[in-house]
């Protein structure tokens, strides 16, 4: 992969997680945490009807919006703790564009 950066532009698809693991907006936060643990993920994409991406839940979201507030995670739905809007980027975009977008929007993850 390092050679690609020298010879040409690296693309988002060269470094993105694949396949993208998603969870339905109505699933519990407990299920979110279990799925993230099972797949060793730092975040998960939340989907709605027709599997349309709606938002993202990060490890930080779980800590600040659930654990730190002593909320009951088996009663909370993914939609209750997800971050919206989900900032998206095409897998065919240059990695440099992803970095610019993340910096400009002050986000750590893209969908």
C-alpha positions in Angstrom: 0.0 0.0 0.0 2.8 2.4 0.7 4.0 2.1 -2.8 0.6 3.2 -4.1 1.1 6.5 -2.3 4.4 7.1 -4.2 3.2 6.0 -7.6 -0.3 7.3 -7.5 -3.1 8.5 -5.3 -4.3 6.1 -2.7 -8.1 5.8 -2.6 -10.5 5.5 0.3 -11.2 1.9 -0.7 -7.5 1.1 -0.2 -7.8 1.6 3.6 -11.5 1.3 4.4 -13.0 -1.5 6.4 -14.7 -4.0 4.2 -17.3 -5.3 4.4 -19.1 -2.5 6.2 -20.8 -3.8 9.3 -24.2 -2.1 10.0 -26.9 -2.3 12.5 -30.6 -1.3 12.4 -31.7 1.9 14.1 -34.2 -0.1 16.3 -31.6 -2.6 17.6 -30.5 -2.2 21.2 -27.3 -0.5 22.3 -26.4 -3.9 23.9 -26.5 -5.5 20.4 -24.4 -2.6 19.0 -21.7 -3.2 21.6 -21.7 -7.0 21.1 -21.4 -6.6 17.3 -18.6 -4.0 17.6 -16.8 -6.4 20.0 -17.3 -9.4 17.8 -15.9 -7.7 14.7 -13.3 -5.6 16.6 -14.8 -2.3 15.4 -14.3 1.2 16.7 -17.6 2.3 15.0 -20.7 0.9 13.3 -23.0 2.4 10.7 -26.7 2.7 11.7 -29.3 2.0 9.0 -33.0 2.6 8.7 -35.6 1.4 6.3 -34.3 -0.2 3.1 -30.8 -0.4 4.8 -30.3 3.3 4.1 -27.4 4.7 6.2 -28.6 7.2 8.9 -25.8 7.7 11.3 -22.8 6.3 13.1 -22.1 5.0 16.6 -18.5 5.1 17.9 -16.9 3.7 21.0 -16.8 7.3 22.2 -20.6 7.6 21.7 -21.1 4.5 23.8 -19.0 5.9 26.6 -20.3 9.5 26.7 -23.9 8.9 25.8 -24.6 5.6 27.6 -22.0 4.6 30.2 -21.1 8.0 31.6 -24.8 8.8 32.0 -25.7 5.4 33.6 -28.3 4.8 30.9 -29.8 1.3 30.6 -28.3 0.0 27.4 -30.8 -2.9 26.8 -33.6 -0.3 26.7 -31.9 2.1 24.4 -32.1 1.9 20.6 -29.2 2.6 18.3 -31.0 5.6 17.0 -31.0 7.1 20.5 -27.2 7.3 20.7 -26.1 7.6 17.0 -24.4 10.7 15.6 -26.1 12.3 12.7 -25.7 13.3 10.0 -23.4 10.5 8.7 -20.7 12.1 6.7 -20.2 10.0 3.6 -17.4 9.6 1.1 -17.2 7.4 -2.0 -14.7 4.5 -1.9 -13.2 5.9 -5.2 -12.3 9.3 -3.7 -8.6 10.1 -3.0 -7.6 9.5 0.6 -6.4 13.1 0.7 -9.9 14.3 0.1 -11.1 12.1 3.0 -8.5 13.6 5.2 -9.4 17.2 4.1 -13.1 16.5 4.7 -12.5 15.0 8.2 -10.4 17.9 9.2 -12.8 20.5 7.8 -15.8 18.9 9.5 -13.9 18.0 12.7 -14.9 14.3 12.5 -12.8 11.2 13.0 -14.8 8.7 11.0 -16.6 8.7 7.6 -19.3 6.4 6.3 
